[in-house]
Structures are given as C-alpha cells and as structure tokens.
Amino acid sequence: MKIYRGYKFRMYPTKKQEQLINKTIGSCRFIYNYFLDKKVSNAYSGIKLIPELLEEKTFLKEVDSCALRNSVFNLEDAYKRYYKNLGEYPKFKIKGIHNSYKTNNIKSTYKGKDYNSIKLDLINKIITLPKLKDVPIRGYRTKKNFNGLIKSAVIRKEGDKYYVSVLVEENIIIPQFNSNSIVGIDLGIKDFLVTSHNEKIKNTIKFNEKRLRGLQKWLSRCKVGSKNRYKIKLKIQKLFMKIKNARKFLLHTITNKLIKENDIIAVESLDVKGMQQNHYIAKSLTKNPISEIIRILNYKAI
C-alpha cells in the first residue's frame, strides 16, 4: 500500500542561502499577487505567461522556477475553493505572513544515472534543494534512510528559524489486525481528554497571555517599518513558536500512548466549526486543539 508521509527538519542555512530563501519567498508572493491582480484563475494559462514576465522582472530569474509555478497552482486552488463555497475570494499576500514556498523533486536520467533535484542524506544530516544546494539539517536522529520517493519539499521561515517539510511516497505493509484492547476518548474543554477507563489528561501548557498582550500593545506603538517594530514582531513570533512546540510535544506524547496501548480508538463526533462560532468556546479551542488531536490520531493509526 502506498501512502504519503511528511517529515519536518530544522535547517541551518548560511547567510547567502538565507538571502536566497527570502528572495524566493518574496518572488512567490509577487507571482501570486500579480496573477491575482490580473484575475488569472487557470494555472496553465498563468504558467505560459511566466517566461514573458521573467524578461520584464529579471529578479525572478535568480530563484527556483518550480517554486514560481507552484505559486500559480496555489492561486488556482484558492479560486477553486472560492467557487465551491469552501473559502473566501483569494486575497493578496502580505509580507511577513505565511513565509514559505514549495518546490518539486524533478527526476531525470543521464548516461544511465538517475538524478533528483531534492536529495536527503540522513547520515550526514544534509538536504540538497534546487538553487540552495546543500543545507545542514536536524531531526529524526534514529532514522538512517527513507524507504520511498521524495515528491516535494516546503521551505518555511518561522520567526528567525528555517524549516523544510519533505513529502515522501512510501510503500507500507499493513499488519494483521487484532482487537485486543479498545478505548473511547472524550475530547473536551475543561479536561483536554478523558478516556473510557476514566483517565483524565489535562492541558499542561502554560500560556503567558499577559506577556503577549504587553508585546502586542508595544508593537502597536512602534512606527511602521522601524527596527524596533521588527524586533517586537520577532519576539511575538518566538513566543507563539514556543507555545506551538509545547502543544505539539503534548499532542504527540498523548497520541503515541493511545496508539501503543490500544488496537481500536473510538472518538466522539464533534461539530468543531459550530463550536468555534461561540466566542468563549472558540477561545478554549485554541488552547485545546480538538481537531488537531483527531488529525494526528487518524494518520498514526494507519
């Protein structure tokens, strides 16, 4: 059975590589906004116009061309979601929000040798990416290789750190199923999770709301474009990243325990979108991410 798995690594690019990543993110944002302004909703129509645009905007030649094409496909997806009433009309991308770009693994053969534009060396902890070449990485210390094909990679900037998420197509063998242990879980607001064995798990993540409010107030007083505003913005991003990482660790600790100890896990059906309409419940849902724990259980239970 073929499945797709994502693996996220922390990257340690050089200053030159950082500049190129930032240029690529900016160029992808420019392409997205340019074709949104032109109301080009078909990706293939937009891709045909890119060569002409490269001659006019020469800075686009410096970055990964695959990333530019993916930006056009992202715009097409946004239009499709809008036409299917799944989202709002596409909006122009703003600098500093969703700083990322996607590139595909291009495979080729020359003189009997196979070449890939994206290569992952887990022994030496290096990833090879288009234009960036070799970048040191960290993550998955116990893993030595992947039994699958790399399909694409998403390079992301979060605060002052850089990450890469690699999508791998893997072949797996589904083990024989034995239903020896069954557990039901109740996801709530007061208690993070309650099992059918009456085991209660509370949210142990501490969220410093007072510090966040103080930083946001400080940010509002800073002049737009000033260095102080950038510094405060970076502090806010780091605070959110700290909370995000703590929440991620808690979710994976809980789900790993549930998967290892049980063969069948039953989860109640909840209308999370409906719950988010209530202001007080929505605030609690940000601290107890119900939909996220269900998503993690779904892919870990394969």
C-alpha positions, 0 to 999 in steps of 0.5 A: 500500500502506498501512502504519503508521509511528511517529515519536518527538519530544522535547517541551518542555512548560511547567510547567502542561502538565507538571502536566497530563501527570502528572495524566493519567498518574496518572488512567490508572493509577487507571482501570486499577487500579480496573477491575482491582480490580473484575475488569472484563475487557470494555472496553465494559462498563468504558467505560459505567461511566466517566461514573458514576465521573467524578461520584464522582472529579471529578479525572478530569474535568480530563484527556483522556477518550480517554486514560481509555478507552484505559486500559480497552482496555489492561486488556482486552488484558492479560486477553486475553493472560492467557487465551491463555497469552501473559502473566501475570494483569494486575497493578496499576500502580505509580507511577513505572513505565511513565509514559505514556498514549495518546490518539486523533486524533478527526476531525470536520467543521464548516461544511465544515472538517475538524478533528483533535484531534492536529495536527503542524506540522513547520515550526514544530516544534509538536504540538497534543494534546487538553487540552495544546494546543500543545507545542514539539517536536524531531526529524526536522529534514529532514522538512517534512510527513507524507504520511498520517493521524495515528491516535494519539499516546503521551505518555511521561515518561522520567526528567525528559524528555517524549516523544510517539510519533505513529502515522501511516497512510501510503500507500507505493509499493513499488519494483521489486525487484532482487537485486543484492547479498545478505548473511547476518548472524550475530547473536551474543554475543561479536561483536554481528554478523558478516556473510557477507563476514566483517565483524565489528561489535562492541558499542561501548557502554560500560556503567558497571555499577559506577556503577549498582550504587553508585546502586542500593545508595544508593537502597536506603538512602534512606527511602521517599518522601524527596527524596533517594530521588527524586533517586537514582531520577532519576539511575538513570533518566538513566543507563539513558536514556543507555545506551538512546540509545547502543544505539539510535544503534548499532542504527540506524547498523548497520541503515541500512548493511545496508539501503543496501548490500544488496537481500536480508538473510538472518538466522539463526533464533534461539530468543531466549526459550530463550536468555534462560532461561540466566542468563549468556546472558540477561545478554549479551542485554541488552547485545546486543539480538538481537531488537531488531536483527531488529525494526528490520531487518524494518520498514526493509526494507519 
